[in-house]
Amino acid sequence: MNRAARAFWLDSPGRGEIREVDLPEPGPDEVVVRALYSGISRGTETLVFRGGVPESQHTVMRAPFQEGDFPGPVKYGYLSVGVVEEGPESLTGRTVFCLYPHQTRYVVPAAAVTPVPESVPAGRAVLAGTVETAVNALWDAAPLLGDRIAVVGGGMVGCSVAALLARFPGVRVQLVDADPARAETAEALGVGFALPADADGDCDLVVHASATEQGLARALELLRPEGTVVELSWYGDRKVGVPLGEAFHSRRLTIRGSQVGTVSPARAHRGYGDRLALALDLLADPALDALVTGESPFEELPAVMPRLVSGDIPALCHRVRYDDPAAGTHA
């Protein structure tokens, strides 16, 4: 059996292409996965697509099954859902999530895939990586019963955080974004919404995910004395000014970084697998479908990515669909 597949590669900054790839013969502890869907993490992947990963972060930013190097050529991505076609009996035929780039079929260790619960549709499961980021952020933030919380930045990560906070009893949660259209998303997630100038202040906790200087400054303004901003934004190669003058010190404010690459020290006894499995369980909530705002066939990805980068296609999570069940295999 001659195995082949097709993969999306960033050939050079701003230019993608689909390449034919040969798959290796799977070993005894490996699986062959046929992709059903993958998700484009708009913030990180558009930054990669435009060549914005700083040289100092080339190693840190590597995806688990990345091929090539930044700024390109590179095969990048980490939100893939598919069906196990070959592998251990316990996995064969199961729908699984894997941190794999955009590719029609792939071979990975069996330990690299996580079964998707039956309660979670395959198309929604592409959000698992982003919801996992939100889980880690809330482990870091440690919100308390009755907290007043703002999430500044209504992108994919910010909305995921807001969706999880909506389940906390007694909290006031407000999604803050400069785009009035995010009000509809906030309503679907069960949280309040405000434009930055109208946001409620006196917050115990603000989660910042707008990746803008203005958003970070507003996040600090919304805090009560001794409040905390948990910073989730990834700025890539951009220099960012932080307003640490005026009342920052007298109000004893805190800015804390959070990043999904490390399990939160607050849950150091939990592994990466536990965190991802929890994220998949949380995706049983159909409200999270509001985060998938567009879909395209895999074959159109070279044309779609530049439009996502430019904002011509407005998106939270843009989903990639793999239509042909037989694609990528030749006898």
Secondary structure as a PSIPRED ss2 file (coil, helix, strand):
# PSIPRED VFORMAT (PSIPRED V4.0)

   1 M C   1.000  0.000  0.000
   2 N E   0.000  0.000  1.000
   3 R E   0.000  0.000  1.000
   4 A E   0.000  0.000  1.000
   5 A E   0.000  0.000  1.000
   6 R E   0.000  0.000  1.000
   7 A E   0.000  0.000  1.000
   8 F E   0.000  0.000  1.000
   9 W E   0.000  0.000  1.000
  10 L E   0.000  0.000  1.000
  11 D E   0.000  0.000  1.000
  12 S E   0.000  0.000  1.000
  13 P C   1.000  0.000  0.000
  14 G C   1.000  0.000  0.000
  15 R E   0.000  0.000  1.000
  16 G E   0.000  0.000  1.000
  17 E E   0.000  0.000  1.000
  18 I E   0.000  0.000  1.000
  19 R E   0.000  0.000  1.000
  20 E E   0.000  0.000  1.000
  21 V E   0.000  0.000  1.000
  22 D E   0.000  0.000  1.000
  23 L C   1.000  0.000  0.000
  24 P C   1.000  0.000  0.000
  25 E C   1.000  0.000  0.000
  26 P C   1.000  0.000  0.000
  27 G C   1.000  0.000  0.000
  28 P C   1.000  0.000  0.000
  29 D C   1.000  0.000  0.000
  30 E E   0.000  0.000  1.000
  31 V E   0.000  0.000  1.000
  32 V E   0.000  0.000  1.000
  33 V E   0.000  0.000  1.000
  34 R E   0.000  0.000  1.000
  35 A E   0.000  0.000  1.000
  36 L E   0.000  0.000  1.000
  37 Y E   0.000  0.000  1.000
  38 S E   0.000  0.000  1.000
  39 G E   0.000  0.000  1.000
  40 I E   0.000  0.000  1.000
  41 S E   0.000  0.000  1.000
  42 R H   0.000  1.000  0.000
  43 G H   0.000  1.000  0.000
  44 T H   0.000  1.000  0.000
  45 E H   0.000  1.000  0.000
  46 T H   0.000  1.000  0.000
  47 L H   0.000  1.000  0.000
  48 V H   0.000  1.000  0.000
  49 F H   0.000  1.000  0.000
  50 R C   1.000  0.000  0.000
  51 G C   1.000  0.000  0.000
  52 G C   1.000  0.000  0.000
  53 V C   1.000  0.000  0.000
  54 P C   1.000  0.000  0.000
  55 E H   0.000  1.000  0.000
  56 S H   0.000  1.000  0.000
  57 Q H   0.000  1.000  0.000
  58 H C   1.000  0.000  0.000
  59 T C   1.000  0.000  0.000
  60 V C   1.000  0.000  0.000
  61 M C   1.000  0.000  0.000
  62 R C   1.000  0.000  0.000
  63 A C   1.000  0.000  0.000
  64 P C   1.000  0.000  0.000
  65 F C   1.000  0.000  0.000
  66 Q C   1.000  0.000  0.000
  67 E E   0.000  0.000  1.000
  68 G E   0.000  0.000  1.000
  69 D C   1.000  0.000  0.000
  70 F C   1.000  0.000  0.000
  71 P C   1.000  0.000  0.000
  72 G C   1.000  0.000  0.000
  73 P C   1.000  0.000  0.000
  74 V E   0.000  0.000  1.000
  75 K E   0.000  0.000  1.000
  76 Y C   1.000  0.000  0.000
  77 G C   1.000  0.000  0.000
  78 Y C   1.000  0.000  0.000
  79 L C   1.000  0.000  0.000
  80 S E   0.000  0.000  1.000
  81 V E   0.000  0.000  1.000
  82 G E   0.000  0.000  1.000
  83 V E   0.000  0.000  1.000
  84 V E   0.000  0.000  1.000
  85 E E   0.000  0.000  1.000
  86 E E   0.000  0.000  1.000
  87 G C   1.000  0.000  0.000
  88 P C   1.000  0.000  0.000
  89 E C   1.000  0.000  0.000
  90 S C   1.000  0.000  0.000
  91 L C   1.000  0.000  0.000
  92 T C   1.000  0.000  0.000
  93 G C   1.000  0.000  0.000
  94 R C   1.000  0.000  0.000
  95 T E   0.000  0.000  1.000
  96 V E   0.000  0.000  1.000
  97 F E   0.000  0.000  1.000
  98 C E   0.000  0.000  1.000
  99 L C   1.000  0.000  0.000
 100 Y C   1.000  0.000  0.000
 101 P C   1.000  0.000  0.000
 102 H C   1.000  0.000  0.000
 103 Q E   0.000  0.000  1.000
 104 T C   1.000  0.000  0.000
 105 R E   0.000  0.000  1.000
 106 Y E   0.000  0.000  1.000
 107 V E   0.000  0.000  1.000
 108 V E   0.000  0.000  1.000
 109 P E   0.000  0.000  1.000
 110 A H   0.000  1.000  0.000
 111 A H   0.000  1.000  0.000
 112 A H   0.000  1.000  0.000
 113 V E   0.000  0.000  1.000
 114 T E   0.000  0.000  1.000
 115 P E   0.000  0.000  1.000
 116 V C   1.000  0.000  0.000
 117 P C   1.000  0.000  0.000
 118 E C   1.000  0.000  0.000
 119 S C   1.000  0.000  0.000
 120 V C   1.000  0.000  0.000
 121 P C   1.000  0.000  0.000
 122 A C   1.000  0.000  0.000
 123 G C   1.000  0.000  0.000
 124 R C   1.000  0.000  0.000
 125 A H   0.000  1.000  0.000
 126 V H   0.000  1.000  0.000
 127 L H   0.000  1.000  0.000
 128 A H   0.000  1.000  0.000
 129 G H   0.000  1.000  0.000
 130 T H   0.000  1.000  0.000
 131 V H   0.000  1.000  0.000
 132 E H   0.000  1.000  0.000
 133 T H   0.000  1.000  0.000
 134 A H   0.000  1.000  0.000
 135 V H   0.000  1.000  0.000
 136 N H   0.000  1.000  0.000
 137 A H   0.000  1.000  0.000
 138 L H   0.000  1.000  0.000
 139 W H   0.000  1.000  0.000
 140 D H   0.000  1.000  0.000
 141 A H   0.000  1.000  0.000
 142 A C   1.000  0.000  0.000
 143 P C   1.000  0.000  0.000
 144 L C   1.000  0.000  0.000
 145 L C   1.000  0.000  0.000
 146 G C   1.000  0.000  0.000
 147 D C   1.000  0.000  0.000
 148 R E   0.000  0.000  1.000
 149 I E   0.000  0.000  1.000
 150 A E   0.000  0.000  1.000
 151 V E   0.000  0.000  1.000
 152 V E   0.000  0.000  1.000
 153 G C   1.000  0.000  0.000
 154 G C   1.000  0.000  0.000
 155 G C   1.000  0.000  0.000
 156 M H   0.000  1.000  0.000
 157 V H   0.000  1.000  0.000
 158 G H   0.000  1.000  0.000
 159 C H   0.000  1.000  0.000
 160 S H   0.000  1.000  0.000
 161 V H   0.000  1.000  0.000
 162 A H   0.000  1.000  0.000
 163 A H   0.000  1.000  0.000
 164 L H   0.000  1.000  0.000
 165 L H   0.000  1.000  0.000
 166 A C   1.000  0.000  0.000
 167 R C   1.000  0.000  0.000
 168 F C   1.000  0.000  0.000
 169 P C   1.000  0.000  0.000
 170 G C   1.000  0.000  0.000
 171 V C   1.000  0.000  0.000
 172 R E   0.000  0.000  1.000
 173 V E   0.000  0.000  1.000
 174 Q E   0.000  0.000  1.000
 175 L E   0.000  0.000  1.000
 176 V E   0.000  0.000  1.000
 177 D C   1.000  0.000  0.000
 178 A C   1.000  0.000  0.000
 179 D C   1.000  0.000  0.000
 180 P C   1.000  0.000  0.000
 181 A C   1.000  0.000  0.000
 182 R H   0.000  1.000  0.000
 183 A H   0.000  1.000  0.000
 184 E H   0.000  1.000  0.000
 185 T H   0.000  1.000  0.000
 186 A H   0.000  1.000  0.000
 187 E H   0.000  1.000  0.000
 188 A H   0.000  1.000  0.000
 189 L H   0.000  1.000  0.000
 190 G C   1.000  0.000  0.000
 191 V C   1.000  0.000  0.000
 192 G E   0.000  0.000  1.000
 193 F E   0.000  0.000  1.000
 194 A E   0.000  0.000  1.000
 195 L C   1.000  0.000  0.000
 196 P H   0.000  1.000  0.000
 197 A H   0.000  1.000  0.000
 198 D H   0.000  1.000  0.000
 199 A C   1.000  0.000  0.000
 200 D C   1.000  0.000  0.000
 201 G C   1.000  0.000  0.000
 202 D C   1.000  0.000  0.000
 203 C E   0.000  0.000  1.000
 204 D E   0.000  0.000  1.000
 205 L E   0.000  0.000  1.000
 206 V E   0.000  0.000  1.000
 207 V E   0.000  0.000  1.000
 208 H E   0.000  0.000  1.000
 209 A C   1.000  0.000  0.000
 210 S C   1.000  0.000  0.000
 211 A C   1.000  0.000  0.000
 212 T C   1.000  0.000  0.000
 213 E H   0.000  1.000  0.000
 214 Q H   0.000  1.000  0.000
 215 G H   0.000  1.000  0.000
 216 L H   0.000  1.000  0.000
 217 A H   0.000  1.000  0.000
 218 R H   0.000  1.000  0.000
 219 A H   0.000  1.000  0.000
 220 L H   0.000  1.000  0.000
 221 E H   0.000  1.000  0.000
 222 L C   1.000  0.000  0.000
 223 L E   0.000  0.000  1.000
 224 R E   0.000  0.000  1.000
 225 P E   0.000  0.000  1.000
 226 E E   0.000  0.000  1.000
 227 G E   0.000  0.000  1.000
 228 T E   0.000  0.000  1.000
 229 V E   0.000  0.000  1.000
 230 V E   0.000  0.000  1.000
 231 E E   0.000  0.000  1.000
 232 L C   1.000  0.000  0.000
 233 S C   1.000  0.000  0.000
 234 W C   1.000  0.000  0.000
 235 Y C   1.000  0.000  0.000
 236 G C   1.000  0.000  0.000
 237 D C   1.000  0.000  0.000
 238 R C   1.000  0.000  0.000
 239 K C   1.000  0.000  0.000
 240 V C   1.000  0.000  0.000
 241 G C   1.000  0.000  0.000
 242 V C   1.000  0.000  0.000
 243 P C   1.000  0.000  0.000
 244 L C   1.000  0.000  0.000
 245 G C   1.000  0.000  0.000
 246 E C   1.000  0.000  0.000
 247 A C   1.000  0.000  0.000
 248 F C   1.000  0.000  0.000
 249 H C   1.000  0.000  0.000
 250 S C   1.000  0.000  0.000
 251 R C   1.000  0.000  0.000
 252 R C   1.000  0.000  0.000
 253 L C   1.000  0.000  0.000
 254 T E   0.000  0.000  1.000
 255 I E   0.000  0.000  1.000
 256 R E   0.000  0.000  1.000
 257 G E   0.000  0.000  1.000
 258 S C   1.000  0.000  0.000
 259 Q C   1.000  0.000  0.000
 260 V C   1.000  0.000  0.000
 261 G C   1.000  0.000  0.000
 262 T C   1.000  0.000  0.000
 263 V C   1.000  0.000  0.000
 264 S C   1.000  0.000  0.000
 265 P H   0.000  1.000  0.000
 266 A H   0.000  1.000  0.000
 267 R H   0.000  1.000  0.000
 268 A C   1.000  0.000  0.000
 269 H C   1.000  0.000  0.000
 270 R C   1.000  0.000  0.000
 271 G C   1.000  0.000  0.000
 272 Y H   0.000  1.000  0.000
 273 G H   0.000  1.000  0.000
 274 D H   0.000  1.000  0.000
 275 R H   0.000  1.000  0.000
 276 L H   0.000  1.000  0.000
 277 A H   0.000  1.000  0.000
 278 L H   0.000  1.000  0.000
 279 A H   0.000  1.000  0.000
 280 L H   0.000  1.000  0.000
 281 D H   0.000  1.000  0.000
 282 L H   0.000  1.000  0.000
 283 L C   1.000  0.000  0.000
 284 A C   1.000  0.000  0.000
 285 D C   1.000  0.000  0.000
 286 P H   0.000  1.000  0.000
 287 A H   0.000  1.000  0.000
 288 L H   0.000  1.000  0.000
 289 D H   0.000  1.000  0.000
 290 A H   0.000  1.000  0.000
 291 L H   0.000  1.000  0.000
 292 V E   0.000  0.000  1.000
 293 T E   0.000  0.000  1.000
 294 G E   0.000  0.000  1.000
 295 E E   0.000  0.000  1.000
 296 S E   0.000  0.000  1.000
 297 P E   0.000  0.000  1.000
 298 F H   0.000  1.000  0.000
 299 E H   0.000  1.000  0.000
 300 E H   0.000  1.000  0.000
 301 L H   0.000  1.000  0.000
 302 P H   0.000  1.000  0.000
 303 A H   0.000  1.000  0.000
 304 V H   0.000  1.000  0.000
 305 M H   0.000  1.000  0.000
 306 P H   0.000  1.000  0.000
 307 R H   0.000  1.000  0.000
 308 L H   0.000  1.000  0.000
 309 V H   0.000  1.000  0.000
 310 S H   0.000  1.000  0.000
 311 G C   1.000  0.000  0.000
 312 D C   1.000  0.000  0.000
 313 I C   1.000  0.000  0.000
 314 P C   1.000  0.000  0.000
 315 A C   1.000  0.000  0.000
 316 L C   1.000  0.000  0.000
 317 C E   0.000  0.000  1.000
 318 H E   0.000  0.000  1.000
 319 R E   0.000  0.000  1.000
 320 V E   0.000  0.000  1.000
 321 R E   0.000  0.000  1.000
 322 Y C   1.000  0.000  0.000
 323 D C   1.000  0.000  0.000
 324 D C   1.000  0.000  0.000
 325 P C   1.000  0.000  0.000
 326 A C   1.000  0.000  0.000
 327 A C   1.000  0.000  0.000
 328 G C   1.000  0.000  0.000
 329 T E   0.000  0.000  1.000
 330 H E   0.000  0.000  1.000
 331 A C   1.000  0.000  0.000
